[in-house]
Amino acid sequence: MSAPTPPDEGRIGALPAYDRARALEVTGGNETVADEFLAHLQRDLDAAREPLARALDAADYDALWEHAHRLRGGARYCGVPALEAALEALEHAISERETPRIGERLRILDREIARLTAECAPRG
């Protein structure tokens, strides 16, 4: 039996960047906790960019996978389906040691981080 196919770029981009209802479902309807989870994830995403790039440059697949897996775990609690799918695709490329695809998946991840940031930016 083969492993499931990771989501492709088109499917990832079609997913919502943020699903507030899903985030509230995970937190039992607690808006404060949902907001805190999202803020924590956004800090983790910012902090992970440089280590991910360094690990890719060094072809350190174990470090790449650990960073991606940790981020994906956090994303599961935040109602961020596109980001979660981008991280799933990145994990798959890392597991297969597909260096060119890893770079492509990191670019998709960056795009989804930017989309999430724009959608969740405070409005004034």
Contacts in CASP RR format, 6 or more apart in sequence:
PFRMAT RR
TARGET T0000
AUTHOR 0000-0000-0000
METHOD contacts of the structure
MODEL  1
MSAPTPPDEGRIGALPAYDRARALEVTGGNETVADEFLAHLQRDLDAARE
PLARALDAADYDALWEHAHRLRGGARYCGVPALEAALEALEHAISERETP
RIGERLRILDREIARLTAECAPRG
3 92 0 8 1.000
6 88 0 8 1.000
6 89 0 8 1.000
6 91 0 8 1.000
6 92 0 8 1.000
6 93 0 8 1.000
7 85 0 8 1.000
7 86 0 8 1.000
7 88 0 8 1.000
7 89 0 8 1.000
8 89 0 8 1.000
9 108 0 8 1.000
11 85 0 8 1.000
12 82 0 8 1.000
12 85 0 8 1.000
12 86 0 8 1.000
12 89 0 8 1.000
12 108 0 8 1.000
12 112 0 8 1.000
13 82 0 8 1.000
13 112 0 8 1.000
13 115 0 8 1.000
15 81 0 8 1.000
15 82 0 8 1.000
15 85 0 8 1.000
16 81 0 8 1.000
16 82 0 8 1.000
17 80 0 8 1.000
17 82 0 8 1.000
17 83 0 8 1.000
17 112 0 8 1.000
17 115 0 8 1.000
17 116 0 8 1.000
17 118 0 8 1.000
17 119 0 8 1.000
17 120 0 8 1.000
18 38 0 8 1.000
18 79 0 8 1.000
18 80 0 8 1.000
18 116 0 8 1.000
18 119 0 8 1.000
18 120 0 8 1.000
19 79 0 8 1.000
19 80 0 8 1.000
19 81 0 8 1.000
20 34 0 8 1.000
20 79 0 8 1.000
22 79 0 8 1.000
22 81 0 8 1.000
23 34 0 8 1.000
23 37 0 8 1.000
23 38 0 8 1.000
23 77 0 8 1.000
23 78 0 8 1.000
23 79 0 8 1.000
23 80 0 8 1.000
24 30 0 8 1.000
24 31 0 8 1.000
24 34 0 8 1.000
26 34 0 8 1.000
26 37 0 8 1.000
26 76 0 8 1.000
26 77 0 8 1.000
26 78 0 8 1.000
26 79 0 8 1.000
27 33 0 8 1.000
27 34 0 8 1.000
27 37 0 8 1.000
27 77 0 8 1.000
34 78 0 8 1.000
37 74 0 8 1.000
37 77 0 8 1.000
37 78 0 8 1.000
38 78 0 8 1.000
38 79 0 8 1.000
38 80 0 8 1.000
38 120 0 8 1.000
41 71 0 8 1.000
41 74 0 8 1.000
41 75 0 8 1.000
41 77 0 8 1.000
41 78 0 8 1.000
41 80 0 8 1.000
42 116 0 8 1.000
42 117 0 8 1.000
42 120 0 8 1.000
44 70 0 8 1.000
44 71 0 8 1.000
44 74 0 8 1.000
45 71 0 8 1.000
45 83 0 8 1.000
45 113 0 8 1.000
48 67 0 8 1.000
48 70 0 8 1.000
48 71 0 8 1.000
49 110 0 8 1.000
51 63 0 8 1.000
51 67 0 8 1.000
52 64 0 8 1.000
52 67 0 8 1.000
52 68 0 8 1.000
52 106 0 8 1.000
53 106 0 8 1.000
54 60 0 8 1.000
55 61 0 8 1.000
55 63 0 8 1.000
55 64 0 8 1.000
55 67 0 8 1.000
56 64 0 8 1.000
56 99 0 8 1.000
56 102 0 8 1.000
56 103 0 8 1.000
56 106 0 8 1.000
59 99 0 8 1.000
61 94 0 8 1.000
61 97 0 8 1.000
64 94 0 8 1.000
64 102 0 8 1.000
65 91 0 8 1.000
65 94 0 8 1.000
65 95 0 8 1.000
68 87 0 8 1.000
68 90 0 8 1.000
68 91 0 8 1.000
68 94 0 8 1.000
69 91 0 8 1.000
71 87 0 8 1.000
72 84 0 8 1.000
72 87 0 8 1.000
72 88 0 8 1.000
72 91 0 8 1.000
75 83 0 8 1.000
75 84 0 8 1.000
75 87 0 8 1.000
76 84 0 8 1.000
80 116 0 8 1.000
82 112 0 8 1.000
82 115 0 8 1.000
82 116 0 8 1.000
83 109 0 8 1.000
83 112 0 8 1.000
83 113 0 8 1.000
83 116 0 8 1.000
86 105 0 8 1.000
86 108 0 8 1.000
86 109 0 8 1.000
86 111 0 8 1.000
86 112 0 8 1.000
87 109 0 8 1.000
89 105 0 8 1.000
89 108 0 8 1.000
90 102 0 8 1.000
90 105 0 8 1.000
90 106 0 8 1.000
90 108 0 8 1.000
90 109 0 8 1.000
93 101 0 8 1.000
93 102 0 8 1.000
93 103 0 8 1.000
93 104 0 8 1.000
93 105 0 8 1.000
94 102 0 8 1.000
END
